Amino acid sequence: MAEDKTVKRYQDCNLFIKIWRRRWYFAIPYWACRIYFFKDENIDMEWDCCWSVSKGLAQSKMNWFYTTEEVFASLQDKLDTMLPSEPEEE
């Protein structure tokens, strides 16, 4: 008997599951310090970059991702607010 083992993305979960998945945020400082202080000599990363990578790793473990439609809609909204509206001609 095969079970469906698909995991819901973070945005589609209920409150209790969201709270449980946010436990990964507690690991961000540990991962960031580990990347920053114990890095290879070849890697030159600033603290902000280490924090961003760690945050992305945590969100990945939470299945927090956006669909392409959501990304394009968000970008379109930002473009609409940034670009000046065209004046109406009479």
N, C-alpha and C positions, 0 to 999 in steps of 0.2 A: 504494500500500500504506500504510494508516494504522497508525501505531504508537500504543501506549497510553502516554501521557506523564503518567500520574498519578504523583505523588510520594508515597511513604510518609510517614506522620507519624513524628516523631522516636521515639516510644515503640516503634514496630514495627520499627525498623531494627536491624541488627547492630552490633557494637561498633566496627568500623572506620568505618562511615558516621556513627555518633554522634560519634566523635572528630573526623571531618572537619567535621561540621556545627557543632561547638562552636567553630570558628574565629571565628564571629561574636561570641563573647564578648569577643574582643580589641578589638573596635570600640566596646564600651560606654563606656569612659572618654572616648574621642574624641567620640562623639555627645553624651554628657552635658555635657562642657565646652563643646561647640559650642552646645548649647541654652542652657546657663546663662549663658555670657559674651557670646554674640552674639545675644541674644534681642531681640525687638521691645519697644518701650516699652509696648505694650499688654499684654504678657504678663508676669505676675508669678509666677514659679515658683521654689520653693525647690530646693535641691540634691537632696534626697531624691526629689522629684517628677521632676526631670530624669533621675536615675538610673533610676527605675522605668520611665519612658517609653522610655529607651534599652534597658533590659533586655527590655521587651516587644517592641520592634522587633527585637532580636536573636533572641528566641524565635520571633517570627513568620517571620523568614527561615529559621530551622531547621525550620519546620513542626512546632513543638512546641505542640500544642494538646490539649485534652481534650474528650471527647464529653460530651453532656449526661448520659448515664447515669453516667459516671465522676464528674462534678461532684456530681450528686445523691447518689450513694453516699458520697462523701467528706463532704458536708454532713450526711448522716444519721448517719454515724459520729461526727462531732464533736458533734452534738446529743445523741446517746446517751451520750457521755462527760460532757457538761456537765450534763445533767439528772439529778437524783437518782433513783435507782430507787425504785419504789413498794414500800412494805413489804408483805410477804405476810400475808394475814389467815387465821387458822385457824378 
